[in-house]
Amino acid sequence: MRCPPASLALLVLACSGAVRRGDTVILASGADLQGPNPLLTVHPLARQVQRYALLVTLIRYDSTLTPAPYFARAWSWSPDRTTLTFRIYRGLSWHDGIPTTARDAAWTLDAARNPETGYPRRNDLADLVEVAAPDDSTLVLRFGQAQAGVPDVLADLAILPRHLLERVPLAALRTARWNQRPIGNGPFRFVSHQPNRRWVFEANPAFPAELGGPPRVRRFVIAVVDEPTTKLAALTSEELDFAGINPAHAEFVRRDSRLRVLEYPLLFSYALVFNTRRPPFDRLENRRAVAAAVDRRAIVDGVLFGYGTAATGPVPPELSAHALAGSSPQGAPSAGSSVQPSDRSTVRPSPPPALRFELLTVGSGEAALEQMLQAQLATIGIRPDIRQLELSTFLERVQGPSHDFDAAVMGLPGDPGLGHLVHLVSLTGLRTEAGGERLVRLIEDSVPATFLYHARGVQGMNRRGRGVSGWT
């Protein structure tokens, strides 16, 4: 089986062979999963669990980032490319036995495009004007203008059970009972959740062969381990099967004959995100001063030990050709742009005296990236005060209605349609309806965020697992 370069969660769920502990896989997460509802979630691993374990999406991407059938087995466009009709698979049931139909997909999409829901990628559905399910196996999407292709968001947004959620007001979905005991339709069923400790899922023996069949592992556990050294110790003591590791520890893991290092491509970038709604980053010159002072190559070498690419802009290398058709080669900044160079900028605007701000980040460890940023900015008199927060508190301050932050270091899961960049720009307080190269130019010119690096996945794995491989 050839696995697409999407995530370690996909690796574990789709490609795992025999493992230890009675065919149970234990995967470490640095934070709790935030929640099971894909309409409300931004946590990267939570989104992977939703798409690949608990629920299903209409389509998937193959290893070439080409849309491939999943719950939707086929689709066709109207001649003017404003109507997209999906043929929906009829043999999938929710874990409570109720059939999954096109009406579940229609409800999910209508909820996603309703502003009361607060779906983070709602802008990706701006052209969608009507959703219809004339029967259980037909889903019809009508757009306000011709579409170039199947919207990327359909590979990201997992389908939810209409019969369990349609009576919940959209504004109250965060408090729905379903969030505590989610009933899905994917290859794994929810078993239990202990907040800030673990999530447990078990294989769904009835998952249809047409969609991939039942998983090869009996149980899938996500253990919450926030300290990198604790995570490493649990991996080496064989309490964990998979754990994201600090790149500095990769060689240590390689020297252990019981372990191996998995390295694989990710659509995942790190950025320093500015709140343009309030001082000091309501002023473009302050945002540019910070962006110009960052030495991205030093970050990749000193913090990532080479497991990443210094950012020359907001688009990961794996997406540049796909997302920026007709733009500069490999998604590089347009000629004359000097806002986000690969190393240290030759243009170094001088910040106003006593420029100081609070820098939010997630975690409780050493914060090596943030400390390096702090040291780099100190060279031009900028003083960021680092404040590490637990994930839910971080998300509330940065993404909550008050947007109570000056600047924040954020990991940003990418998508081929660049919808994550539209959400990012909106998060900072700016507005845009641009896409493609226009969106990239806006980020370069207005600097709502400065991109630091595009990551590669680095995981430690116990060798008792078989059938799992990284990518080159």
C-alpha positions, 0 to 999 in steps of 0.5 A, a space after each residue: 500500500 502506498 501512503 500519501 505524505 499527509 501525516 503520522 496519524 495517517 501512517 499509523 491508521 492506514 499502514 500499520 502492521 502487527 504491533 505490540 500490546 495486543 495490537 494496540 498503538 500508543 501515540 504521544 501528543 504534546 497537548 490534548 486534542 482540543 475536541 472531536 468536532 471538525 467544524 470547531 478544531 484547529 489542533 493539527 493532530 485532532 484534525 488528522 484523527 477526525 479525518 482518518 480515524 473517527 470520521 471520513 471526508 468526501 475526498 482524499 488526496 493521493 501522494 501527488 496531491 490529486 483529489 481521489 474518491 473516498 466517501 464520494 466515489 465519483 463526481 462530475 461538473 456541469 458544463 459551466 463548472 458551477 455545479 458539482 455532483 457527487 455520487 455518495 457511497 451507500 454502505 457506510 454506517 455511523 457507529 450507532 448503526 444509522 446509515 451515513 448518507 448524502 444528507 449528513 454531508 449536506 448538513 455538515 457543509 451548510 453548518 460550515 458555511 454558516 457564520 454562527 458555527 465559527 468554522 475556521 475555513 468558512 472562507 473556503 466555502 465563500 463561492 458555495 451558494 447552495 447544497 442539496 441532497 436529492 437522495 441518500 447517494 447524491 450530493 449537489 454543490 452549486 457555486 456562484 462562479 465557475 470553479 477551477 477544481 474540486 474545493 480543497 476543503 472537501 478533503 479536510 472537513 470530515 462529515 458529521 452525523 446529522 441525526 445527532 447534531 441537527 437539533 443543536 443550535 450551531 452557536 452551541 456546538 462546542 457544548 453539544 453532548 456529542 463532543 464528550 462521547 462522539 459517534 463517528 463512522 470511520 475506521 476507529 470508534 471512540 472508546 474513552 477520553 480522560 482530559 489532558 491524559 489520553 484518548 482511546 479508539 478501537 477498530 471498527 470491524 464493519 468499516 467497508 472494504 471499499 473505503 479501506 476496510 477494518 484497521 490492522 490494529 485493534 486499538 489506537 491510543 493517544 497519550 498526552 505528554 507535553 514535556 519533550 524529555 518525558 516523551 523521549 523517556 517513555 519512548 525509550 522505555 517502550 511505553 510509547 510506540 510513536 512520539 514526536 521528538 525534538 530534532 536534537 534527540 534524533 541521533 540519540 534515538 537512531 543509536 538505540 537498536 530498539 527504535 528508529 527515526 521516521 522522517 517525512 514531509 509535512 504541510 506544516 509551517 511555523 510563523 510569528 503572527 502579529 495582532 494588527 488590531 493593537 499596538 505595537 503591531 498596528 504599525 506596518 513598520 514595526 511588523 517589518 522591523 521584526 520580520 527583517 531581524 529574524 535569521 531563519 537559517 539559524 533557526 533551522 540549523 540551531 533549533 531544527 538541526 536541519 529538519 526543516 526549510 527556512 521560509 522564503 514566504 508563506 507557501 511550503 515547498 511541497 505546495 508551491 507548484 500546486 498552489 501558485 500556478 503561474 507564479 514565480 518558480 517554486 513559490 518564491 517571493 516576487 522580484 523586489 520582495 525583501 520582507 521574508 528572506 531565507 536568512 537574514 534580511 539586508 534591509 533592516 528597518 529601525 524600530 521605534 525606541 523601547 519596542 516591547 511586546 508579549 510573545 505567546 507560545 504553547 508548551 512548558 519546556 525550554 522554548 528553544 525557538 522562542 528564545 532564539 527569536 528573543 535573542 535575534 530581536 534583541 540585537 536591534 533593540 526589540 524586547 519580546 517577553 515570552 509567555 508559555 501557555 497550555 493549548 486551550 488557553 493559547 487558542 482562547 487568547 489568540 483565536 477567541 473573540 477578544 484576540 488578546 495577544 500582541 504576537 504568537 508563535 504558531 504552527 500552521 497546517 497547510 492545505 493545497 488550496 491555501 485556505 489556511 493563509 486566508 484564515 491566518 490573515 483574518 486571525 491577525 485582524 486584516 481582511 482579504 478575499 484574495 487567493 493564490 499569488 495575490 494572497 501571497 503578495 498581500 502577506 509579503 507586503 502587509 506582513 500580518 505574519 512572518 514565516 519562520 520555517 516549513 517543517 518536516 515530520 520527525 518521529 521516534 518509533 518502536 521497532 516492534 511495529 511493522 509496515 510503517 515507513 517514512 518518505 524520502 
